[in-house]
């Protein structure tokens, strides 16, 4: 199945090489000799397969939007350094009281919204209150499980009550306040359709919003008033984010100088990028994993034996080798292998084993019919549709491999490809959820709290896609965030991962090694597990190459 795809890509790249590429070759020595005052200016073009439907910190559900909020358009109270330790951002400092029931942030007094209004503690309180309002539809409600009432003590002091719990600062890295003077008076239920998220976002971060072309591009420009203590004005004049659904087109744009930073190229392009002196290939161990979520609101997926069997019937190591070219590792839970909580033994009984999968399905009442398709006692065939997003060839390939593997054990899986925003609406809207299974990715936060994914009480909230419910898992989900001591928490983390592996609400396919391609002209692009956009304000372009990229192609 892979051969036609690889052959077509190879032909396309041969044709591209035959036509001749343009652009500088990588010269790290030349970059090292450019003084800081000459690093200002130019437009960088960033590409990825999907549009960003909504950038509002209160309503967006897209991972790229979260990156834009943290590193480009807005400013959380704190950030993580390269060692994942908290450092000041909007907040200059913070402290907790003796019994860890009060967390106080002291904000900077030199941060302004991009319309000139100063950012204050009143903005932070307003944003927090709106995020906690269930009518807003804020997707990460588990952020606030251990937090209570908040107050703006004065213009630059924000105080919040909390229960003592582990990693209590992490939500404040991921959540960015919004401007009260823009959104105050808007009903919480109307925030999702407010133009703030799609047509006129107003932030306070290192870059300002300029324009958006639906399904095509977002443009941001440098904020000249960004605080000097936080680095001051960004080096780049502008960043253009382009949505390019076709990976082959993205690669062509990178190699011909029309894209500077290609986020997450498929692994089959890695060798081509690495071999071209005009571009660089980089990678890092990511917090993201890919999964197939089984909608347990459907009777077909109610039985955990069925879900386990489906996992055992899919050759996940073959997917990693054949689709990712080895840039990944099999996953069996939401915990990345480089986290201290990781349990390598969780799911060790879920290895690829079609015969064991057939036995489990037979135990659950599914036996072969005359046509070889499994049927239950009522004669219903084991047939369903998996939903995934367009423009992602990796997921399309995974779906086809899973389809073939499942067919071998008598399961008929159909594949439906959907536009990204449309798919998110179908799976995130609790009143819809009109799907059987979904093939999608997820990014684990630094502070793992899976209540939004798996808690029984979250079944009517955006990220509880599959309707999974297990009171024993709920108990662990409720207790784990409260345990501050890691040695005491580790046995419970192991128990949690083994329960999830046993129940298989998802088939966890892999944790990925995330790739990137960058042009020779752009410097200091060093993403890591914090995100693809980390350090965007320090990206810069070689002075003699600032006219080469062509962001206007986003309009075509």
ZAKE-756037 format. One record per residue (C-alpha): x, y, z; residue in three letters. Coordinates in pm, whole numbers, plus 50000, padded with zeros to 5 digits. Example, Ala and Ser with C-alpha at 12.3 -4.5 7.8 and 13.67 -1.06 7.14 Angstrom:
// ZAKE-756037
512304955050780ALA
513674989450714SER
// end
This chain:
// ZAKE-756037
500005000050000UNK
502865023850073UNK
504615018049743UNK
502395039849518UNK
502615068649765UNK
506385066549798UNK
506845062649424UNK
504695092949347UNK
506595113649605UNK
509935102149465UNK
508855111649113UNK
507665145949233UNK
510945152649411UNK
512995140949113UNK
511075165048895UNK
511655192849149UNK
515395185949158UNK
515555184648779UNK
513975219048756UNK
516625232748991UNK
516035246849337UNK
516765281649461UNK
517805296349790UNK
520955297350004UNK
522695267050144UNK
522995261850519UNK
525965281350657UNK
525975281251036UNK
529285300051053UNK
527835329350858UNK
524835330551091UNK
527045330551400UNK
528835362051278UNK
525695383451240UNK
525535409051524UNK
522255412351710UNK
521405446851574UNK
521385432051223UNK
518955404051310UNK
515855425951293UNK
513595424950990UNK
512055401950734UNK
509025379450704UNK
509095342650795UNK
506595318350643UNK
505495288750854UNK
503425260350710UNK
501375231750846UNK
498615210150702UNK
495665224950891UNK
493985258550928UNK
493635273951273UNK
489865276751318UNK
489905297951635UNK
492715314551837UNK
490715325452141UNK
492225311652465UNK
488685306952596UNK
487185286152316UNK
489835271452086UNK
490345233752077UNK
493225232151827UNK
496805224651932UNK
498345250051694UNK
496005276451836UNK
497345268252182UNK
500865273852050UNK
499915307351900UNK
498435317452235UNK
501505307952436UNK
504285320252208UNK
502975345251954UNK
499775364852009UNK
499095362952383UNK
501085358852703UNK
500465333552983UNK
501405342353338UNK
504475320153319UNK
506445298753077UNK
508775268853098UNK
512485271053026UNK
514385244352831UNK
514505222953147UNK
510725226153188UNK
511095247753498UNK
508675277153543UNK
509945312053462UNK
508135345653472UNK
506125358253175UNK
503125380853237UNK
503725375053608UNK
506975388653752UNK
506755365154049UNK
504415343354253UNK
504155327654595UNK
501955304054794UNK
501005307155158UNK
502135282855427UNK
499295257855384UNK
499325261155003UNK
495735273054994UNK
496445306754829UNK
498455313154513UNK
499385349354446UNK
500735362654117UNK
502425396754092UNK
502015409153736UNK
504275430753526UNK
503115466753490UNK
504605471853142UNK
502465448352931UNK
499865463552699UNK
497125449152486UNK
497835456152123UNK
495335484952120UNK
497385503252388UNK
495335493952697UNK
497435481052986UNK
497075444353088UNK
495995441553451UNK
494915416753715UNK
491325424953625UNK
491945409353283UNK
493315377953446UNK
490365374753684UNK
487855381053404UNK
489525354453188UNK
489635329253470UNK
485985334753558UNK
484935330953194UNK
486995299253153UNK
485235284253455UNK
481775293653330UNK
480335261553179UNK
478495281852916UNK
481825293152768UNK
482765258052660UNK
486385261552769UNK
487755227352671UNK
490335222052947UNK
488075224053249UNK
490355199853438UNK
492815229053468UNK
490595243553739UNK
489585212653937UNK
491715222754235UNK
491165260054206UNK
488455281354366UNK
487525317854382UNK
489925344354261UNK
490355381354318UNK
492225410654169UNK
493775424154487UNK
494965454854297UNK
495785462953936UNK
498805439953930UNK
498095413554194UNK
495995382954117UNK
495185358754399UNK
493405325454378UNK
492315299254627UNK
493345263454568UNK
493635229054719UNK
497155216354763UNK
498035195854456UNK
500925185254236UNK
502305206853953UNK
499925234854048UNK
501605260753823UNK
501165241753498UNK
497735255553394UNK
499145290753411UNK
501735281453149UNK
499065269552907UNK
496275294952972UNK
496535330452837UNK
494345358652967UNK
492115378052727UNK
491285415552725UNK
488375423052954UNK
487635456152784UNK
486965437952456UNK
484925408352575UNK
483195421052887UNK
479455421452831UNK
479535392252587UNK
477465363052712UNK
479595332552781UNK
477565311552538UNK
478295336352259UNK
482085336452297UNK
482545307252057UNK
481065327351771UNK
482565360851869UNK
484875375651601UNK
487595378251866UNK
488565342351798UNK
488465342651420UNK
488575377451266UNK
489805402951519UNK
491855387451802UNK
493585412552028UNK
496535399752226UNK
499425412752435UNK
502215389752317UNK
505345395452107UNK
503345396051780UNK
500135413951681UNK
497335401151463UNK
497275415651111UNK
494905394850900UNK
493375361150832UNK
492345344250510UNK
489965316250596UNK
491445281650535UNK
494635297550399UNK
496675319750628UNK
497155340350942UNK
499535370050949UNK
501165384851259UNK
503545414351292UNK
506135423651554UNK
504905441551865UNK
507285471151908UNK
506085476352267UNK
506885441552396UNK
508715445352730UNK
512485448452699UNK
512955426353004UNK
511245398152811UNK
513355403652502UNK
511745434552353UNK
510635437251994UNK
510905403851809UNK
513585400351546UNK
511115392751266UNK
508875419451119UNK
506165394351036UNK
505185357851058UNK
502805343250801UNK
501205310150890UNK
500095291150581UNK
497695261950579UNK
498855238150304UNK
496875205650311UNK
499195186350077UNK
502545175050229UNK
504135172449884UNK
503215208849819UNK
504635218850157UNK
507905201550077UNK
508085218449739UNK
507465252149901UNK
510225245750155UNK
512755234849894UNK
511975264049661UNK
512255290449935UNK
508575299349973UNK
508325284050321UNK
510875288950598UNK
509585265050861UNK
507685233550771UNK
506065219351086UNK
505855181651113UNK
506735168750767UNK
505845131950724UNK
508705108250793UNK
508845097050430UNK
510145131950346UNK
512905131450608UNK
515625117750382UNK
514855142950109UNK
515045172150354UNK
518195159250517UNK
519975155050184UNK
519295190550058UNK
521885216650159UNK
519325244750132UNK
517295231850426UNK
517725215150765UNK
515995185250919UNK
515425185151295UNK
513445164551544UNK
512525160951910UNK
510715135852132UNK
507165148552141UNK
504345147852392UNK
501905140052110UNK
500425106052039UNK
498075092651775UNK
495025072151870UNK
491855056051747UNK
489055065251986UNK
486205040152010UNK
482865057452072UNK
481485036752359UNK
478115053552322UNK
477805029052033UNK
476894993552147UNK
479554979751914UNK
482334993052139UNK
480824988652487UNK
482784956952566UNK
486434962152667UNK
487274928052523UNK
486254940952181UNK
488384972052216UNK
491374951552332UNK
490914928152039UNK
490894956951792UNK
494164969551937UNK
495784935251918UNK
494654931151557UNK
496384963151442UNK
500104959651372UNK
501334991151544UNK
505084983651512UNK
504554979351137UNK
502835013351127UNK
505815029451300UNK
508275013551059UNK
506205016650741UNK
504555050550791UNK
506885068451034UNK
510105052450905UNK
510965044651266UNK
510395079851403UNK
508175068851690UNK
507435042851958UNK
504365022152043UNK
502155038652305UNK
499765022452550UNK
498635052252754UNK
498695090152756UNK
502035091652942UNK
505065098952718UNK
508095076252763UNK
510285105052889UNK
507905114253175UNK
508745102253526UNK
505275086253558UNK
505775063453256UNK
505115026253313UNK
506795004853047UNK
504804974153155UNK
501374989453096UNK
499874972852791UNK
502664947552749UNK
499934921552684UNK
498574941552388UNK
501224931952133UNK
500174924751778UNK
498434890851789UNK
495564885051541UNK
494794850251676UNK
494414863152031UNK
492234891151893UNK
489944865551727UNK
489634846252054UNK
488684877652247UNK
486064886851990UNK
484634851552003UNK
484384854652383UNK
482464887052329UNK
480004869152096UNK
481434877551753UNK
481794847851518UNK
482474845851141UNK
479494847450908UNK
479244831150563UNK
481184859850404UNK
483924859050669UNK
482704890950838UNK
482154887251212UNK
478564888051331UNK
476914888451671UNK
474044866451791UNK
471514889451621UNK
473344886551290UNK
474664922251298UNK
477944924851106UNK
480974940151279UNK
481044970751057UNK
481875006851144UNK
483385038951007UNK
486495056351136UNK
486665094051096UNK
489915112751033UNK
490985146150890UNK
491895155150535UNK
495365166450437UNK
497135142750674UNK
498625114950465UNK
500145098250771UNK
496725093450927UNK
495255082550595UNK
497995056150571UNK
497385045050930UNK
493675041750858UNK
494365020250551UNK
496744997450741UNK
494244993851027UNK
491494986950775UNK
493544959050615UNK
494594944150950UNK
491034943851082UNK
489684928850762UNK
491934898650823UNK
490064890751146UNK
486614896950996UNK
486044933351096UNK
484784957150827UNK
486144992250892UNK
485275020050649UNK
487235052750632UNK
485705087650620UNK
487945117850553UNK
486665151350684UNK
487785187550683UNK
489605194951011UNK
487215220651158UNK
484195199951060UNK
485655169151224UNK
486425188051545UNK
482845200451558UNK
481535164951523UNK
483675150051798UNK
483885179852038UNK
480205189552041UNK
478565168252313UNK
475135170152150UNK
476495155751825UNK
479155128851862UNK
477725112551547UNK
480705090051477UNK
481775054151543UNK
485525058851582UNK
487995087151531UNK
491655086651429UNK
493265117851573UNK
496245130951769UNK
496475144052124UNK
499165163052312UNK
499715154352678UNK
500255184252904UNK
503305186153129UNK
500985181953425UNK
499045151053326UNK
495385153553412UNK
493275130753197UNK
489945138853356UNK
488825157853047UNK
489475126352841UNK
488235098153062UNK
486315109353373UNK
482695098353395UNK
481635133453494UNK
483165147853175UNK
481135127352927UNK
479185158052819UNK
482235180052777UNK
484325186252462UNK
487225162052500UNK
485385131652637UNK
485015119652281UNK
484445082652352UNK
482065082352651UNK
484395060452858UNK
483445055653225UNK
485115034853494UNK
484645044753862UNK
487975028853955UNK
489745050753699UNK
487755080953824UNK
489115075154173UNK
492665076354042UNK
491965106253818UNK
490665124854122UNK
493455114854360UNK
496575116154141UNK
496655154154099UNK
496565157954479UNK
499715137554548UNK
502665161054561UNK
505335135154647UNK
506435116754332UNK
507545085254514UNK
504115082354672UNK
502365089754344UNK
504295065554121UNK
502475033154222UNK
499125049754155UNK
500335062653820UNK
501305027153731UNK
497905014353836UNK
496185041053630UNK
498155033353315UNK
497484996053351UNK
493745001753392UNK
493655023353081UNK
495634997052892UNK
493214970353010UNK
490084989952916UNK
491425004452588UNK
489095034452556UNK
491505042652275UNK
493835021852068UNK
497025041152141UNK
499125038151827UNK
502365056951887UNK
504225085552045UNK
505985104151770UNK
509365118751718UNK
508325152351577UNK
510135163951265UNK
510685198451122UNK
512175212850808UNK
513675247950806UNK
515195268850531UNK
518845279150539UNK
517905315650576UNK
515925312850902UNK
517855309551227UNK
517255299251586UNK
514175277551524UNK
514585251951803UNK
511275235751895UNK
511155210152172UNK
508545193152388UNK
507235227652486UNK
505975233052133UNK
506635240751768UNK
506485278351821UNK
508635281852132UNK
511045311252102UNK
509275326451799UNK
510265361551909UNK
513955351751867UNK
513655336351521UNK
515565356951264UNK
516495357550896UNK
519935362650746UNK
520125399450639UNK
520965392550275UNK
518105367250242UNK
515145387650366UNK
513545391550026UNK
513485355049927UNK
510355340750089UNK
507065348149918UNK
504255348950176UNK
501875363349917UNK
501485328249774UNK
499185321950068UNK
496595342349880UNK
496555319949576UNK
// end
